[in-house]
Amino acid sequence: MAAKKTAARKTVTKKRCPDCKDAGQISEGFQVGGRKKHDSPHKQEALCLTCLGSGEAPIA
């Protein structure tokens, strides 16, 4: 019988998301006001749309 060959495993290094830097969330500004919208000085947290919250760079 021939000896069994083991498959070589590829080591996958995780790449950081360029937008959120591994956090999965980004800070973004928002507008307030009824008809005359103006930017609020406050920020809100939002899900990173590039990596969808995983913190890893998308596979291109």
N, C-alpha and C positions, 0 to 999 in steps of 0.2 A: 504494500500500500504506500501511496505517496503521502508525504507529510502535509498537514493542513497549513495553508498560508493565512496569516492574519492580515486583515485589511489595515492599512495605515490610516490613522485618524488625522484629519486636518484640524489644526488648532485655529479656531476662529476668534480673532480679537474684535472686541466690540468697539465701534467707532462712536465718538461723541456726536451728538446732534449739534449742528452749528448754530441753531437758533436758541435753544434752551440750556445748553451746556450740562447735560445729564439730569436736569431737574424735572423735566416733563411738563413744566408750567412756565409761562412767560407773563410779564407785567405789561399791561397795555392801558392807555388812557381812554377816556370815554367822554361823550358830550352830554351836557345837561341843558334843559330849557325847553319851553314849549315850542315857540315858533323861531325865536332867535337862538339857535344852538350855539353854545360856547364850550370850550374844553374845560373840564374839571381839573383842578390841580392834583386830585387823588388818582391812584392807580388801582386796577383790579387784576386779580390773577385769572388766567385763562389757560385752557389746555393747549399745549403746543400742537399745531396742526401739521408740522413737518414730520414729527415722529409719533404722533398720536399718544403722547404721554409716556412712552417707554424710555425716552432718554437716549436711545440708540439712533444712529444715522440710518436713514432709509436705504435700502438696497437699490442701487440704480440699474 
